Every structure is written in structure tokens, then in C-alpha cells.
């Protein structure tokens, strides 16, 4: 099973994984909207930084979950 197949499997079968992926996508969508603005307010800059941190944390969680699943099927 390659990583893409694992992601698809976990997305269908693991609610925590699915929520993490969906939230990561939502943060990406919001960040894309902010990037399109020519000038950000102080609040928007702060929001952008917070979203980037949260998005990175979710990315780490997603990769950890994939890694844990790989370990479980290789045992």
C-alpha cells in the first residue's frame, strides 16, 4: 500500500484523520484568500501567522497518523 492509498483509506475509515485533512484544507483556502490581498491589516497578518502554525501542526499530525498506520500494517 503506497502513501496515496493509505491517505485515501484513512480518510474513509478514520474520523480524526478526515477532520485533520479537512481542517488543513480549510486553513489552506483561507490563507489563499489572504495571499491574494495586496495589503493585510494587522489583524489579518496575525490571523495569517496563526493559521500557518495551525496548518503546520495539522500537517505534522497527518504525517504522524500515516506513519503509525504504516507501522501497524507492517507488524
mmCIF file of the N, C-alpha and C atoms, coordinates in Angstrom:
data_MODEL
# 
_entry.id   MODEL 
# 
loop_
_atom_site.group_PDB 
_atom_site.id 
_atom_site.type_symbol 
_atom_site.label_atom_id 
_atom_site.label_alt_id 
_atom_site.label_comp_id 
_atom_site.label_asym_id 
_atom_site.label_entity_id 
_atom_site.label_seq_id 
_atom_site.pdbx_PDB_ins_code 
_atom_site.Cartn_x 
_atom_site.Cartn_y 
_atom_site.Cartn_z 
_atom_site.occupancy 
_atom_site.B_iso_or_equiv 
_atom_site.pdbx_formal_charge 
_atom_site.auth_seq_id 
_atom_site.auth_comp_id 
_atom_site.auth_asym_id 
_atom_site.auth_atom_id 
_atom_site.pdbx_PDB_model_num 
ATOM 1   N N  . UNK A 1 1  ? 0.854   -1.178 0.000  1.00 0.00 ? 1  UNK A N  1 
ATOM 2   C CA . UNK A 1 1  ? 0.000   0.000  0.000  1.00 0.00 ? 1  UNK A CA 1 
ATOM 3   C C  . UNK A 1 1  ? 0.898   1.240  0.000  1.00 0.00 ? 1  UNK A C  1 
ATOM 4   N N  . UNK A 1 2  ? 0.743   2.097  -1.015 1.00 0.00 ? 2  UNK A N  1 
ATOM 5   C CA . UNK A 1 2  ? 1.557   3.315  -1.054 1.00 0.00 ? 2  UNK A CA 1 
ATOM 6   C C  . UNK A 1 2  ? 0.890   4.419  -0.228 1.00 0.00 ? 2  UNK A C  1 
ATOM 7   N N  . UNK A 1 3  ? 1.593   5.536  -0.099 1.00 0.00 ? 3  UNK A N  1 
ATOM 8   C CA . UNK A 1 3  ? 1.103   6.603  0.781  1.00 0.00 ? 3  UNK A CA 1 
ATOM 9   C C  . UNK A 1 3  ? -0.230  7.179  0.311  1.00 0.00 ? 3  UNK A C  1 
ATOM 10  N N  . UNK A 1 4  ? -0.415  7.302  -0.989 1.00 0.00 ? 4  UNK A N  1 
ATOM 11  C CA . UNK A 1 4  ? -1.681  7.830  -1.508 1.00 0.00 ? 4  UNK A CA 1 
ATOM 12  C C  . UNK A 1 4  ? -2.833  6.909  -1.123 1.00 0.00 ? 4  UNK A C  1 
ATOM 13  N N  . UNK A 1 5  ? -2.629  5.608  -1.252 1.00 0.00 ? 5  UNK A N  1 
ATOM 14  C CA . UNK A 1 5  ? -3.666  4.641  -0.894 1.00 0.00 ? 5  UNK A CA 1 
ATOM 15  C C  . UNK A 1 5  ? -3.959  4.691  0.612  1.00 0.00 ? 5  UNK A C  1 
ATOM 16  N N  . UNK A 1 6  ? -2.908  4.852  1.396  1.00 0.00 ? 6  UNK A N  1 
ATOM 17  C CA . UNK A 1 6  ? -3.081  4.950  2.848  1.00 0.00 ? 6  UNK A CA 1 
ATOM 18  C C  . UNK A 1 6  ? -3.897  6.186  3.196  1.00 0.00 ? 6  UNK A C  1 
ATOM 19  N N  . UNK A 1 7  ? -3.580  7.316  2.560  1.00 0.00 ? 7  UNK A N  1 
ATOM 20  C CA . UNK A 1 7  ? -4.334  8.546  2.813  1.00 0.00 ? 7  UNK A CA 1 
ATOM 21  C C  . UNK A 1 7  ? -5.802  8.361  2.466  1.00 0.00 ? 7  UNK A C  1 
ATOM 22  N N  . UNK A 1 8  ? -6.071  7.742  1.322  1.00 0.00 ? 8  UNK A N  1 
ATOM 23  C CA . UNK A 1 8  ? -7.456  7.512  0.904  1.00 0.00 ? 8  UNK A CA 1 
ATOM 24  C C  . UNK A 1 8  ? -8.170  6.593  1.888  1.00 0.00 ? 8  UNK A C  1 
ATOM 25  N N  . UNK A 1 9  ? -7.481  5.529  2.315  1.00 0.00 ? 9  UNK A N  1 
ATOM 26  C CA . UNK A 1 9  ? -8.058  4.589  3.263  1.00 0.00 ? 9  UNK A CA 1 
ATOM 27  C C  . UNK A 1 9  ? -8.376  5.281  4.590  1.00 0.00 ? 9  UNK A C  1 
ATOM 28  N N  . UNK A 1 10 ? -7.391  6.007  5.132  1.00 0.00 ? 10 UNK A N  1 
ATOM 29  C CA . UNK A 1 10 ? -7.588  6.676  6.410  1.00 0.00 ? 10 UNK A CA 1 
ATOM 30  C C  . UNK A 1 10 ? -8.674  7.744  6.313  1.00 0.00 ? 10 UNK A C  1 
ATOM 31  N N  . UNK A 1 11 ? -8.731  8.437  5.182  1.00 0.00 ? 11 UNK A N  1 
ATOM 32  C CA . UNK A 1 11 ? -9.759  9.470  5.001  1.00 0.00 ? 11 UNK A CA 1 
ATOM 33  C C  . UNK A 1 11 ? -11.154 8.848  5.079  1.00 0.00 ? 11 UNK A C  1 
ATOM 34  N N  . UNK A 1 12 ? -11.303 7.651  4.535  1.00 0.00 ? 12 UNK A N  1 
ATOM 35  C CA . UNK A 1 12 ? -12.607 6.979  4.548  1.00 0.00 ? 12 UNK A CA 1 
ATOM 36  C C  . UNK A 1 12 ? -12.915 6.348  5.902  1.00 0.00 ? 12 UNK A C  1 
ATOM 37  N N  . UNK A 1 13 ? -11.891 5.828  6.573  1.00 0.00 ? 13 UNK A N  1 
ATOM 38  C CA . UNK A 1 13 ? -12.126 4.986  7.756  1.00 0.00 ? 13 UNK A CA 1 
ATOM 39  C C  . UNK A 1 13 ? -11.849 5.653  9.098  1.00 0.00 ? 13 UNK A C  1 
ATOM 40  N N  . UNK A 1 14 ? -11.064 6.725  9.115  1.00 0.00 ? 14 UNK A N  1 
ATOM 41  C CA . UNK A 1 14 ? -10.644 7.326  10.383 1.00 0.00 ? 14 UNK A CA 1 
ATOM 42  C C  . UNK A 1 14 ? -11.175 8.757  10.483 1.00 0.00 ? 14 UNK A C  1 
ATOM 43  N N  . UNK A 1 15 ? -12.120 8.957  11.383 1.00 0.00 ? 15 UNK A N  1 
ATOM 44  C CA . UNK A 1 15 ? -12.756 10.272 11.516 1.00 0.00 ? 15 UNK A CA 1 
ATOM 45  C C  . UNK A 1 15 ? -11.761 11.357 11.926 1.00 0.00 ? 15 UNK A C  1 
ATOM 46  N N  . UNK A 1 16 ? -10.832 11.041 12.833 1.00 0.00 ? 16 UNK A N  1 
ATOM 47  C CA . UNK A 1 16 ? -9.829  12.022 13.253 1.00 0.00 ? 16 UNK A CA 1 
ATOM 48  C C  . UNK A 1 16 ? -8.940  12.432 12.088 1.00 0.00 ? 16 UNK A C  1 
ATOM 49  N N  . UNK A 1 17 ? -8.544  11.462 11.273 1.00 0.00 ? 17 UNK A N  1 
ATOM 50  C CA . UNK A 1 17 ? -7.715  11.754 10.097 1.00 0.00 ? 17 UNK A CA 1 
ATOM 51  C C  . UNK A 1 17 ? -8.487  12.642 9.134  1.00 0.00 ? 17 UNK A C  1 
ATOM 52  N N  . UNK A 1 18 ? -9.731  12.271 8.870  1.00 0.00 ? 18 UNK A N  1 
ATOM 53  C CA . UNK A 1 18 ? -10.571 13.043 7.941  1.00 0.00 ? 18 UNK A CA 1 
ATOM 54  C C  . UNK A 1 18 ? -10.754 14.481 8.424  1.00 0.00 ? 18 UNK A C  1 
ATOM 55  N N  . UNK A 1 19 ? -11.019 14.656 9.713  1.00 0.00 ? 19 UNK A N  1 
ATOM 56  C CA . UNK A 1 19 ? -11.188 16.007 10.269 1.00 0.00 ? 19 UNK A CA 1 
ATOM 57  C C  . UNK A 1 19 ? -9.910  16.824 10.133 1.00 0.00 ? 19 UNK A C  1 
ATOM 58  N N  . UNK A 1 20 ? -8.763  16.177 10.392 1.00 0.00 ? 20 UNK A N  1 
ATOM 59  C CA . UNK A 1 20 ? -7.481  16.881 10.283 1.00 0.00 ? 20 UNK A CA 1 
ATOM 60  C C  . UNK A 1 20 ? -7.234  17.330 8.847  1.00 0.00 ? 20 UNK A C  1 
ATOM 61  N N  . UNK A 1 21 ? -7.504  16.448 7.897  1.00 0.00 ? 21 UNK A N  1 
ATOM 62  C CA . UNK A 1 21 ? -7.307  16.784 6.478  1.00 0.00 ? 21 UNK A CA 1 
ATOM 63  C C  . UNK A 1 21 ? -8.252  17.900 6.050  1.00 0.00 ? 21 UNK A C  1 
ATOM 64  N N  . UNK A 1 22 ? -9.503  17.793 6.456  1.00 0.00 ? 22 UNK A N  1 
ATOM 65  C CA . UNK A 1 22 ? -10.484 18.820 6.069  1.00 0.00 ? 22 UNK A CA 1 
ATOM 66  C C  . UNK A 1 22 ? -10.142 20.174 6.686  1.00 0.00 ? 22 UNK A C  1 
ATOM 67  N N  . UNK A 1 23 ? -9.705  20.184 7.921  1.00 0.00 ? 23 UNK A N  1 
ATOM 68  C CA . UNK A 1 23 ? -9.329  21.439 8.573  1.00 0.00 ? 23 UNK A CA 1 
ATOM 69  C C  . UNK A 1 23 ? -8.070  22.022 7.914  1.00 0.00 ? 23 UNK A C  1 
ATOM 70  N N  . UNK A 1 24 ? -7.126  21.157 7.568  1.00 0.00 ? 24 UNK A N  1 
ATOM 71  C CA . UNK A 1 24 ? -5.922  21.595 6.864  1.00 0.00 ? 24 UNK A CA 1 
ATOM 72  C C  . UNK A 1 24 ? -6.295  22.263 5.543  1.00 0.00 ? 24 UNK A C  1 
ATOM 73  N N  . UNK A 1 25 ? -7.225  21.654 4.823  1.00 0.00 ? 25 UNK A N  1 
ATOM 74  C CA . UNK A 1 25 ? -7.694  22.228 3.543  1.00 0.00 ? 25 UNK A CA 1 
ATOM 75  C C  . UNK A 1 25 ? -8.385  23.573 3.761  1.00 0.00 ? 25 UNK A C  1 
ATOM 76  N N  . UNK A 1 26 ? -9.167  23.661 4.827  1.00 0.00 ? 26 UNK A N  1 
ATOM 77  C CA . UNK A 1 26 ? -9.863  24.912 5.137  1.00 0.00 ? 26 UNK A CA 1 
ATOM 78  C C  . UNK A 1 26 ? -8.858  26.025 5.445  1.00 0.00 ? 26 UNK A C  1 
ATOM 79  N N  . UNK A 1 27 ? -7.843  25.705 6.247  1.00 0.00 ? 27 UNK A N  1 
ATOM 80  C CA . UNK A 1 27 ? -6.806  26.701 6.543  1.00 0.00 ? 27 UNK A CA 1 
ATOM 81  C C  . UNK A 1 27 ? -6.096  27.125 5.262  1.00 0.00 ? 27 UNK A C  1 
ATOM 82  N N  . UNK A 1 28 ? -5.822  26.172 4.376  1.00 0.00 ? 28 UNK A N  1 
ATOM 83  C CA . UNK A 1 28 ? -5.171  26.483 3.097  1.00 0.00 ? 28 UNK A CA 1 
ATOM 84  C C  . UNK A 1 28 ? -6.042  27.425 2.269  1.00 0.00 ? 28 UNK A C  1 
ATOM 85  N N  . UNK A 1 29 ? -7.340  27.167 2.258  1.00 0.00 ? 29 UNK A N  1 
ATOM 86  C CA . UNK A 1 29 ? -8.267  28.013 1.497  1.00 0.00 ? 29 UNK A CA 1 
ATOM 87  C C  . UNK A 1 29 ? -8.274  29.442 2.041  1.00 0.00 ? 29 UNK A C  1 
ATOM 88  N N  . UNK A 1 30 ? -8.323  29.576 3.357  1.00 0.00 ? 30 UNK A N  1 
ATOM 89  C CA . UNK A 1 30 ? -8.331  30.903 3.978  1.00 0.00 ? 30 UNK A CA 1 
ATOM 90  C C  . UNK A 1 30 ? -7.009  31.625 3.708  1.00 0.00 ? 30 UNK A C  1 
ATOM 91  N N  . UNK A 1 31 ? -5.910  30.892 3.816  1.00 0.00 ? 31 UNK A N  1 
ATOM 92  C CA . UNK A 1 31 ? -4.603  31.503 3.553  1.00 0.00 ? 31 UNK A CA 1 
ATOM 93  C C  . UNK A 1 31 ? -4.486  31.955 2.100  1.00 0.00 ? 31 UNK A C  1 
ATOM 94  N N  . UNK A 1 32 ? -5.053  31.201 1.183  1.00 0.00 ? 32 UNK A N  1 
ATOM 95  C CA . UNK A 1 32 ? -5.049  31.607 -0.229 1.00 0.00 ? 32 UNK A CA 1 
ATOM 96  C C  . UNK A 1 32 ? -5.788  32.925 -0.425 1.00 0.00 ? 32 UNK A C  1 
ATOM 97  N N  . UNK A 1 33 ? -6.899  33.089 0.275  1.00 0.00 ? 33 UNK A N  1 
ATOM 98  C CA . UNK A 1 33 ? -7.667  34.343 0.190  1.00 0.00 ? 33 UNK A CA 1 
ATOM 99  C C  . UNK A 1 33 ? -6.817  35.497 0.726  1.00 0.00 ? 33 UNK A C  1 
ATOM 100 N N  . UNK A 1 34 ? -6.145  35.262 1.855  1.00 0.00 ? 34 UNK A N  1 
ATOM 101 C CA . UNK A 1 34 ? -5.304  36.318 2.438  1.00 0.00 ? 34 UNK A CA 1 
ATOM 102 C C  . UNK A 1 34 ? -4.127  36.661 1.523  1.00 0.00 ? 34 UNK A C  1 
ATOM 103 N N  . UNK A 1 35 ? -3.554  35.651 0.874  1.00 0.00 ? 35 UNK A N  1 
ATOM 104 C CA . UNK A 1 35 ? -2.412  35.890 -0.025 1.00 0.00 ? 35 UNK A CA 1 
ATOM 105 C C  . UNK A 1 35 ? -2.790  36.770 -1.208 1.00 0.00 ? 35 UNK A C  1 
ATOM 106 N N  . UNK A 1 36 ? -4.047  36.698 -1.628 1.00 0.00 ? 36 UNK A N  1 
ATOM 107 C CA . UNK A 1 36 ? -4.494  37.460 -2.793 1.00 0.00 ? 36 UNK A CA 1 
ATOM 108 C C  . UNK A 1 36 ? -4.675  38.941 -2.487 1.00 0.00 ? 36 UNK A C  1 
ATOM 109 N N  . UNK A 1 37 ? -4.726  39.275 -1.216 1.00 0.00 ? 37 UNK A N  1 
ATOM 110 C CA . UNK A 1 37 ? -4.874  40.683 -0.842 1.00 0.00 ? 37 UNK A CA 1 
ATOM 111 C C  . UNK A 1 37 ? -3.536  41.401 -1.020 1.00 0.00 ? 37 UNK A C  1 
ATOM 112 N N  . UNK A 1 38 ? -3.613  42.619 -1.480 1.00 0.00 ? 38 UNK A N  1 
ATOM 113 C CA . UNK A 1 38 ? -2.384  43.385 -1.704 1.00 0.00 ? 38 UNK A CA 1 
ATOM 114 C C  . UNK A 1 38 ? -1.782  43.899 -0.400 1.00 0.00 ? 38 UNK A C  1 
ATOM 115 N N  . UNK A 1 39 ? -2.643  44.137 0.567  1.00 0.00 ? 39 UNK A N  1 
ATOM 116 C CA . UNK A 1 39 ? -2.174  44.651 1.851  1.00 0.00 ? 39 UNK A CA 1 
ATOM 117 C C  . UNK A 1 39 ? -3.051  44.069 2.960  1.00 0.00 ? 39 UNK A C  1 
ATOM 118 N N  . UNK A 1 40 ? -2.384  43.529 3.972  1.00 0.00 ? 40 UNK A N  1 
ATOM 119 C CA . UNK A 1 40 ? -3.116  42.941 5.091  1.00 0.00 ? 40 UNK A CA 1 
ATOM 120 C C  . UNK A 1 40 ? -3.148  43.896 6.276  1.00 0.00 ? 40 UNK A C  1 
ATOM 121 N N  . UNK A 1 41 ? -4.274  43.896 6.959  1.00 0.00 ? 41 UNK A N  1 
ATOM 122 C CA . UNK A 1 41 ? -4.359  44.664 8.201  1.00 0.00 ? 41 UNK A CA 1 
ATOM 123 C C  . UNK A 1 41 ? -3.556  43.930 9.266  1.00 0.00 ? 41 UNK A C  1 
ATOM 124 N N  . UNK A 1 42 ? -3.352  44.577 10.396 1.00 0.00 ? 42 UNK A N  1 
ATOM 125 C CA . UNK A 1 42 ? -2.624  43.936 11.494 1.00 0.00 ? 42 UNK A CA 1 
ATOM 126 C C  . UNK A 1 42 ? -3.339  42.655 11.946 1.00 0.00 ? 42 UNK A C  1 
ATOM 127 N N  . UNK A 1 43 ? -4.649  42.735 12.016 1.00 0.00 ? 43 UNK A N  1 
ATOM 128 C CA . UNK A 1 43 ? -5.447  41.566 12.407 1.00 0.00 ? 43 UNK A CA 1 
ATOM 129 C C  . UNK A 1 43 ? -5.282  40.428 11.404 1.00 0.00 ? 43 UNK A C  1 
ATOM 130 N N  . UNK A 1 44 ? -5.286  40.781 10.126 1.00 0.00 ? 44 UNK A N  1 
ATOM 131 C CA . UNK A 1 44 ? -5.136  39.761 9.082  1.00 0.00 ? 44 UNK A CA 1 
ATOM 132 C C  . UNK A 1 44 ? -3.744  39.134 9.114  1.00 0.00 ? 44 UNK A C  1 
ATOM 133 N N  . UNK A 1 45 ? -2.728  39.949 9.374  1.00 0.00 ? 45 UNK A N  1 
ATOM 134 C CA . UNK A 1 45 ? -1.372  39.414 9.485  1.00 0.00 ? 45 UNK A CA 1 
ATOM 135 C C  . UNK A 1 45 ? -1.263  38.439 10.650 1.00 0.00 ? 45 UNK A C  1 
ATOM 136 N N  . UNK A 1 46 ? -1.859  38.805 11.760 1.00 0.00 ? 46 UNK A N  1 
ATOM 137 C CA . UNK A 1 46 ? -1.858  37.929 12.929 1.00 0.00 ? 46 UNK A CA 1 
ATOM 138 C C  . UNK A 1 46 ? -2.620  36.634 12.616 1.00 0.00 ? 46 UNK A C  1 
ATOM 139 N N  . UNK A 1 47 ? -3.762  36.771 11.986 1.00 0.00 ? 47 UNK A N  1 
ATOM 140 C CA . UNK A 1 47 ? -4.568  35.606 11.595 1.00 0.00 ? 47 UNK A CA 1 
ATOM 141 C C  . UNK A 1 47 ? -3.780  34.698 10.661 1.00 0.00 ? 47 UNK A C  1 
ATOM 142 N N  . UNK A 1 48 ? -3.064  35.301 9.713  1.00 0.00 ? 48 UNK A N  1 
ATOM 143 C CA . UNK A 1 48 ? -2.256  34.530 8.770  1.00 0.00 ? 48 UNK A CA 1 
ATOM 144 C C  . UNK A 1 48 ? -1.181  33.717 9.510  1.00 0.00 ? 48 UNK A C  1 
ATOM 145 N N  . UNK A 1 49 ? -0.495  34.350 10.438 1.00 0.00 ? 49 UNK A N  1 
ATOM 146 C CA . UNK A 1 49 ? 0.542   33.653 11.201 1.00 0.00 ? 49 UNK A CA 1 
ATOM 147 C C  . UNK A 1 49 ? -0.043  32.511 12.015 1.00 0.00 ? 49 UNK A C  1 
ATOM 148 N N  . UNK A 1 50 ? -1.182  32.759 12.657 1.00 0.00 ? 50 UNK A N  1 
ATOM 149 C CA . UNK A 1 50 ? -1.845  31.715 13.454 1.00 0.00 ? 50 UNK A CA 1 
ATOM 150 C C  . UNK A 1 50 ? -2.270  30.538 12.584 1.00 0.00 ? 50 UNK A C  1 
ATOM 151 N N  . UNK A 1 51 ? -2.839  30.850 11.422 1.00 0.00 ? 51 UNK A N  1 
ATOM 152 C CA . UNK A 1 51 ? -3.285  29.792 10.517 1.00 0.00 ? 51 UNK A CA 1 
ATOM 153 C C  . UNK A 1 51 ? -2.114  28.965 9.994  1.00 0.00 ? 51 UNK A C  1 
ATOM 154 N N  . UNK A 1 52 ? -1.014  29.633 9.688  1.00 0.00 ? 52 UNK A N  1 
ATOM 155 C CA . UNK A 1 52 ? 0.166   28.909 9.208  1.00 0.00 ? 52 UNK A CA 1 
ATOM 156 C C  . UNK A 1 52 ? 0.678   27.938 10.269 1.00 0.00 ? 52 UNK A C  1 
ATOM 157 N N  . UNK A 1 53 ? 0.693   28.375 11.521 1.00 0.00 ? 53 UNK A N  1 
ATOM 158 C CA . UNK A 1 53 ? 1.130   27.499 12.613 1.00 0.00 ? 53 UNK A CA 1 
ATOM 159 C C  . UNK A 1 53 ? 0.171   26.326 12.783 1.00 0.00 ? 53 UNK A C  1 
ATOM 160 N N  . UNK A 1 54 ? -1.118  26.611 12.766 1.00 0.00 ? 54 UNK A N  1 
ATOM 161 C CA . UNK A 1 54 ? -2.120  25.557 12.924 1.00 0.00 ? 54 UNK A CA 1 
ATOM 162 C C  . UNK A 1 54 ? -2.059  24.567 11.760 1.00 0.00 ? 54 UNK A C  1 
ATOM 163 N N  . UNK A 1 55 ? -1.865  25.096 10.559 1.00 0.00 ? 55 UNK A N  1 
ATOM 164 C CA . UNK A 1 55 ? -1.791  24.261 9.367  1.00 0.00 ? 55 UNK A CA 1 
ATOM 165 C C  . UNK A 1 55 ? -0.582  23.333 9.448  1.00 0.00 ? 55 UNK A C  1 
ATOM 166 N N  . UNK A 1 56 ? 0.541   23.859 9.890  1.00 0.00 ? 56 UNK A N  1 
ATOM 167 C CA . UNK A 1 56 ? 1.752   23.052 10.035 1.00 0.00 ? 56 UNK A CA 1 
ATOM 168 C C  . UNK A 1 56 ? 1.563   21.969 11.099 1.00 0.00 ? 56 UNK A C  1 
ATOM 169 N N  . UNK A 1 57 ? 0.912   22.325 12.196 1.00 0.00 ? 57 UNK A N  1 
ATOM 170 C CA . UNK A 1 57 ? 0.635   21.346 13.246 1.00 0.00 ? 57 UNK A CA 1 
ATOM 171 C C  . UNK A 1 57 ? -0.242  20.218 12.704 1.00 0.00 ? 57 UNK A C  1 
ATOM 172 N N  . UNK A 1 58 ? -1.254  20.565 11.925 1.00 0.00 ? 58 UNK A N  1 
ATOM 173 C CA . UNK A 1 58 ? -2.116  19.550 11.324 1.00 0.00 ? 58 UNK A CA 1 
ATOM 174 C C  . UNK A 1 58 ? -1.346  18.687 10.329 1.00 0.00 ? 58 UNK A C  1 
ATOM 175 N N  . UNK A 1 59 ? -0.466  19.306 9.557  1.00 0.00 ? 59 UNK A N  1 
ATOM 176 C CA . UNK A 1 59 ? 0.336   18.547 8.595  1.00 0.00 ? 59 UNK A CA 1 
ATOM 177 C C  . UNK A 1 59 ? 1.188   17.516 9.335  1.00 0.00 ? 59 UNK A C  1 
ATOM 178 N N  . UNK A 1 60 ? 1.793   17.930 10.437 1.00 0.00 ? 60 UNK A N  1 
ATOM 179 C CA . UNK A 1 60 ? 2.591   17.007 11.249 1.00 0.00 ? 60 UNK A CA 1 
ATOM 180 C C  . UNK A 1 60 ? 1.725   15.874 11.791 1.00 0.00 ? 60 UNK A C  1 
ATOM 181 N N  . UNK A 1 61 ? 0.521   16.211 12.246 1.00 0.00 ? 61 UNK A N  1 
ATOM 182 C CA . UNK A 1 61 ? -0.399  15.201 12.784 1.00 0.00 ? 61 UNK A CA 1 
ATOM 183 C C  . UNK A 1 61 ? -0.793  14.205 11.700 1.00 0.00 ? 61 UNK A C  1 
ATOM 184 N N  . UNK A 1 62 ? -1.094  14.704 10.517 1.00 0.00 ? 62 UNK A N  1 
ATOM 185 C CA . UNK A 1 62 ? -1.485  13.848 9.394  1.00 0.00 ? 62 UNK A CA 1 
ATOM 186 C C  . UNK A 1 62 ? -0.351  12.892 9.046  1.00 0.00 ? 62 UNK A C  1 
ATOM 187 N N  . UNK A 1 63 ? 0.861   13.404 8.958  1.00 0.00 ? 63 UNK A N  1 
ATOM 188 C CA . UNK A 1 63 ? 2.014   12.559 8.640  1.00 0.00 ? 63 UNK A CA 1 
ATOM 189 C C  . UNK A 1 63 ? 2.278   11.542 9.745  1.00 0.00 ? 63 UNK A C  1 
ATOM 190 N N  . UNK A 1 64 ? 2.083   11.947 10.989 1.00 0.00 ? 64 UNK A N  1 
ATOM 191 C CA . UNK A 1 64 ? 2.261   11.019 12.101 1.00 0.00 ? 64 UNK A CA 1 
ATOM 192 C C  . UNK A 1 64 ? 1.231   9.894  12.021 1.00 0.00 ? 64 UNK A C  1 
ATOM 193 N N  . UNK A 1 65 ? -0.013  10.243 11.710 1.00 0.00 ? 65 UNK A N  1 
ATOM 194 C CA . UNK A 1 65 ? -1.062  9.235  11.606 1.00 0.00 ? 65 UNK A CA 1 
ATOM 195 C C  . UNK A 1 65 ? -0.782  8.246  10.471 1.00 0.00 ? 65 UNK A C  1 
ATOM 196 N N  . UNK A 1 66 ? -0.277  8.749  9.367  1.00 0.00 ? 66 UNK A N  1 
ATOM 197 C CA . UNK A 1 66 ? 0.098   7.881  8.247  1.00 0.00 ? 66 UNK A CA 1 
ATOM 198 C C  . UNK A 1 66 ? 1.231   6.953  8.670  1.00 0.00 ? 66 UNK A C  1 
ATOM 199 N N  . UNK A 1 67 ? 2.219   7.523  9.328  1.00 0.00 ? 67 UNK A N  1 
ATOM 200 C CA . UNK A 1 67 ? 3.353   6.727  9.799  1.00 0.00 ? 67 UNK A CA 1 
ATOM 201 C C  . UNK A 1 67 ? 2.912   5.634  10.771 1.00 0.00 ? 67 UNK A C  1 
ATOM 202 N N  . UNK A 1 68 ? 2.029   5.980  11.700 1.00 0.00 ? 68 UNK A N  1 
ATOM 203 C CA . UNK A 1 68 ? 1.529   4.996  12.657 1.00 0.00 ? 68 UNK A CA 1 
ATOM 204 C C  . UNK A 1 68 ? 0.744   3.887  11.955 1.00 0.00 ? 68 UNK A C  1 
ATOM 205 N N  . UNK A 1 69 ? -0.021  4.253  10.962 1.00 0.00 ? 69 UNK A N  1 
ATOM 206 C CA . UNK A 1 69 ? -0.766  3.231  10.219 1.00 0.00 ? 69 UNK A CA 1 
ATOM 207 C C  . UNK A 1 69 ? 0.194   2.308  9.464  1.00 0.00 ? 69 UNK A C  1 
ATOM 208 N N  . UNK A 1 70 ? 1.220   2.888  8.848  1.00 0.00 ? 70 UNK A N  1 
ATOM 209 C CA . UNK A 1 70 ? 2.226   2.071  8.151  1.00 0.00 ? 70 UNK A CA 1 
ATOM 210 C C  . UNK A 1 70 ? 2.869   1.070  9.102  1.00 0.00 ? 70 UNK A C  1 
ATOM 211 N N  . UNK A 1 71 ? 3.205   1.527  10.300 1.00 0.00 ? 71 UNK A N  1 
ATOM 212 C CA . UNK A 1 71 ? 3.799   0.638  11.304 1.00 0.00 ? 71 UNK A CA 1 
ATOM 213 C C  . UNK A 1 71 ? 2.831   -0.486 11.649 1.00 0.00 ? 71 UNK A C  1 
ATOM 214 N N  . UNK A 1 72 ? 1.568   -0.156 11.795 1.00 0.00 ? 72 UNK A N  1 
ATOM 215 C CA . UNK A 1 72 ? 0.577   -1.152 12.205 1.00 0.00 ? 72 UNK A CA 1 
ATOM 216 C C  . UNK A 1 72 ? 0.361   -2.239 11.140 1.00 0.00 ? 72 UNK A C  1 
ATOM 217 N N  . UNK A 1 73 ? 0.478   -1.865 9.862  1.00 0.00 ? 73 UNK A N  1 
ATOM 218 C CA . UNK A 1 73 ? 0.271   -2.882 8.821  1.00 0.00 ? 73 UNK A CA 1 
ATOM 219 C C  . UNK A 1 73 ? 1.552   -3.657 8.539  1.00 0.00 ? 73 UNK A C  1 
ATOM 220 N N  . UNK A 1 74 ? 2.678   -3.161 8.988  1.00 0.00 ? 74 UNK A N  1 
ATOM 221 C CA . UNK A 1 74 ? 3.943   -3.859 8.768  1.00 0.00 ? 74 UNK A CA 1 
ATOM 222 C C  . UNK A 1 74 ? 4.282   -4.798 9.911  1.00 0.00 ? 74 UNK A C  1 
ATOM 223 N N  . UNK A 1 75 ? 3.541   -4.730 11.002 1.00 0.00 ? 75 UNK A N  1 
ATOM 224 C CA . UNK A 1 75 ? 3.805   -5.621 12.142 1.00 0.00 ? 75 UNK A CA 1 
ATOM 225 C C  . UNK A 1 75 ? 3.268   -7.007 11.917 1.00 0.00 ? 75 UNK A C  1 
# 
